[in-house]
Every structure is written in structure tokens, then in C-alpha cells.
């Protein structure tokens, strides 16, 4: 009897030790809030997806070759664009010639270099090196949130779902509203992973230099080691086709434009 009780106790002890390791992300760890910015982040789970677009997707470009990508580690992604209020909190003032629509609007007219300066200051302020821009693969993986359609909303994108130029709807989708301006972040419903405005409003810088996709399966790709132009994603107040999950944009890292902003990721 004593021996049996000891075995049961031992089994229970091992159960307590082993089982929590299978669930290393607690409910509290699935979100994170920057103490400096007040910016909210959600944990994006590791996984494998098909990056790029099928050959029959309307609006597809030749550089969107489909290939399998594995994101081997979970990461936090900011639920919204960096806002004008968050930019001012870190940098002291807004960028020149930005569109002043309030602290809850996305910061715009920032270059890739400007975004890196913001990130450097934030990391130093919080005594970390964990904040950065998303890789292009991380961005598309998070934008899709498990979907394979042109948008995470399906085969069409409504102006009730995103801020884009409704005069230029997607293939066989109806024309809709054109607001002619940026709007406050989180004005529309989030995708399945809790991310707002992955389609439209302002474009979002990624970390990568632009280059051709690999021909085979890859894990945690970071793009070419050097280049002349950086990637941006997501679309702005532009056509629906430009807001597709697979659509790629690229310009020099010093370039500023009223439609350019960014969101952060953070290493757990």
C-alpha cells in the first residue's frame, strides 16, 4: 500500500513538472503592453504557411511566387500601426509634413530610417533590444492569420473592413466609399489574430531588403543580406489590389511619403 501511494505521488509530481512545459504560453503571456508607448501587442504563434499568391489571383505580380515558409518561433506584433501620439511620446514631435488627424491616427510620412531611429530610442529607453520591424515573412503570416484568400476578409475587401480607395475595388467586387484621408487606428474589426489595419490606411515598413523569393521551402527567412530598396506591405488609401496579403512594395529606405507608416514586433 505504501509503495503504491509513493508511485501515485511520484506520478503526480512528474505530471505537475511536465505538463506546464507543453503550454509555455499562459493567458497573460499572450499579450504585452509597452510601458513606454502604451502600445498593445499580441503573440503570433509559430507555424507554417504558403507565402505569395497563386498564379490565378487577380492583380498578382511576378514577384509573388508561392513557397512554403515556416515561422519557427512565436513573436509579439503590435495590434495597430504606431500612432502619432506614440511617435510624439518617443521622438518629441511628429515627422515633417505628416497628416495631422489626431494622436490615434497612424503616424505617416516616415522613412525606413526614421522607423529604425524610433525603434533604437524605444529599445534604449526600455533597456532592451527586443523591438524591431517585422520581417516580410512575419508580416504576411500575421496578416493572413491562417487565410489563403487575397485578403484576410476573403475574396473581397469592403470599405467597412478597411480604409482604401473604394473607387478601385478588387476583381468582381463592388465599388464603395473613398474617404480621401487616413483614419484612426482600430477603426475596423481585427483579423483572426487580433491585428487591426493589416489592409489599408497606411503602408507598413518591413525589415527586409527587397529580393526574389526562394524557390523552395524556407524557415525564418530575412530576405537578401543587402540591397537598395526595402520592403513595405499592407496597402494604404489606394486600390484594393494593392492591399492584398501577398502584395509587395519596395522603395529606398530614406524615402518618405504621406502613405508610409509602420508597426512594431517584439521578441518574447
N, C-alpha and C positions, 0 to 999 in steps of 0.2 A: 504493500500500500504506500509506504513511504517512498519507495523507488518510483512508483507510478506518479505520485504527486510531484516529485522532483523533475520527472520528464515533462509533465504538463507545464510546470513553472518555467523550465528551460525553453520549451517551445514558445510559450507566451512571450518570454523575454526577447527571443530572436525575432518573433513577429513584430514586436514594437520597434526593434532596431532596423529591420529590413524594409518593412512596408513604406515608411515615410520617404525612403530614398526613391521609391517608384513615383512619388508625387512631390517632386522637389520644388514645385511652384505652388505656394499657398495662395489662398484667395487674396491676401494682402499684397503678395508679390506680383500679381497680375497687372497692377497699376503702379505708377510712380508719378510724383509731382515734384518739379524742380523747386527747391526752396527759394531760389533767386527770382525766377520768372513767374512762378505760379503756373507754369505750363504743365498740362497733363499728358502722360504717356501711357500707352497700353502695351502689354507684352505680346509680341508677334511670335507664334510658335514656330519651331523648326519644321521643315518639311520639304517636299519635292513638288515641283510644278513644271508646266510647259511654258517657257518664255518665248515671246514672239507671237506672230499671228499666222493663221492658216492661209494658204495661197488664195482662197476664195473670199477672204474678208474684205469687204468694200473699204477703199481708202488705204489699203495696205501699201507699204513701201518695201523696196527690195532689201532693205537692211533689217527686216523684222523676221529673219529666218527662224523657224521654230526649233527649239532644242531643249533638252531636259536639264533643269537646274535644281540642285539640292542646296537648301539653306540649312547648314548643319547645326547652327546654334540659334536659339531664340534671341530676340533683341527687342528693346523698347522703341516705339515710334511715337512721336508727338501726335496727338489726336487731331490737331489743326495746323495750319500754317503758323509760322512765327508771326505774331501780330505787331501792329505799330506800337502798341503800349509796351510789349515785351522788348521790342527793339530799343525804344527810348530808355527803358529801365537799365539796359545793359550798356548802350552806346552814348546816352546823354541827349541825343537829338535824333530826329528822323533823317533818312537819306535825302539828298537834294532832289527836288522835283518829284517827290512821291505824291501819290493821290491821297489827300487828306480827307478820309471819310470816317475817322474816329479810331480810338485805341483798340477796338475789337475787330477792325479790318486787317487783312493781311498786309504786312509790310511789303512794299514793292519798290521797283527801281533799284534793286540791289544786285551787284555782280557776284560771281562765284567767289572772287577775292574778298568782297565785303562780307559774305557769309562766313568765310574762314576767319576773318577778324573777329566777328561776333562770337563764333564758337571758341576761339582762343581765349577771349576775355571771360566767357562763361566758365570754361574749364578752370582757368586760373582763380576765378572768384570762388568757385566751389571746391577748389583743391583736388581736382580730378583730371583725368584725360579721357573720360568716357563719352563725352558728347561729340558728335560728328554728323556729317551728311550721310544719308543712306547711299549704299551702292545702287547702281541701276537695277541689278537683280533683286535686291531687297525691296526697292521701291515698287517694281512691278508685282512681285509676290504679294506685298502688302495691299496694293491697290486692288488686285484681283480677289483677294480674300477667298480663295477656293473656286472662283468662277473661271469659265473658259470663253465666255462671250466677249464681244468688243468692249463692253462696259460692265462694271460690277452690278449694274442695274438691269442687265440683259442685252437685248439686241438694239434697243433704242435708249436714248438719254433725253429725259424731259427737262424743261427749264424749271419744273417743280422739284427736280432732283439735283440740279447743278446750275451754276451761273456760267452760261456760254451764249454765243450769238445764235439765238433761236431762228434767225433768218436762214441759217445754214444747218439744217437738221441732218441727221445721219440717213443713210440709204433707206428709202421707203418709209421714213418716219415723218411725222407731220411738222410743219413749221410752227414755231412758238415764239415766246416773248424774247425781246432783246433789251436788256436793262441798260446797256451803254456805260456800265460802271462796275467797279468791284463792290462786293457786299461783305457784311460781317461774316467772320468765320463761323462754322457750325450753323449756318442758316438753313441747311438741308439735312435730311436724315443721313446717318453714317453708314458705312458699309458693314458687312457682317463681323468685322473685327474691330469696330468702334472708331474707324478713321473717317473724318469729315473732309469733304472737298478734295478727294483724290482725282476727281474730274472737274476741270474748270476753275474759275475765279482768278487765280494767278498760277503761272508755271512754277515748277519746283526744281531747284538745282539738285543734282546728284553728285556724288564724289568722283565718278569715273571720267577719264578721258574717253572720247568717242572712238569706236573702232568696230570692225566686223565681229559678229558673233562667232563663237566656236562652232565647229561642225558636229561635235559630239556632246555627250553628257558632261557636265562640269559641276564642281562643288565650290560654293562660295566665291564666284568669280568677282574680280575687282576691275576688269577692263584692262586696256593696254597700260604699260608702265610709263608711257609718255605720249604726248600728242600736242595738238594746237587748239583743240576745241573740247569743251566739257559738255556733258550730257545734262539736259533738263527734261522734265516729264510733266504730264498731267493735263496740259491744255490750260488756256486762260479764257478770256472773254473772246473766244474765237469759234471756229466751226466745230461741230460735234465730232467730225472725223479726227480732228487734232486732239480731242480729249480721250481717244481710245486708250485702253490699258497698255497696248503694245506700241503706241506711237512714240517715236524718239525725236528729240530736238537736240541741236548742238550748236554752240557758239563759243567764241573766245572767253576765257574766264574773267577778263577785265570788262566785259560788255555789261552795260546797264540798260534796262528797258522797263517801261511802266508796267509790263505784264510779268515781270520776273520776281519771284519770291522764293521761299524755301521752308522746309520743316526739318526738325531735328530727329536723329535717332540717338539712343544711348545704350551702351553696352551694359548688361546686367552686372 
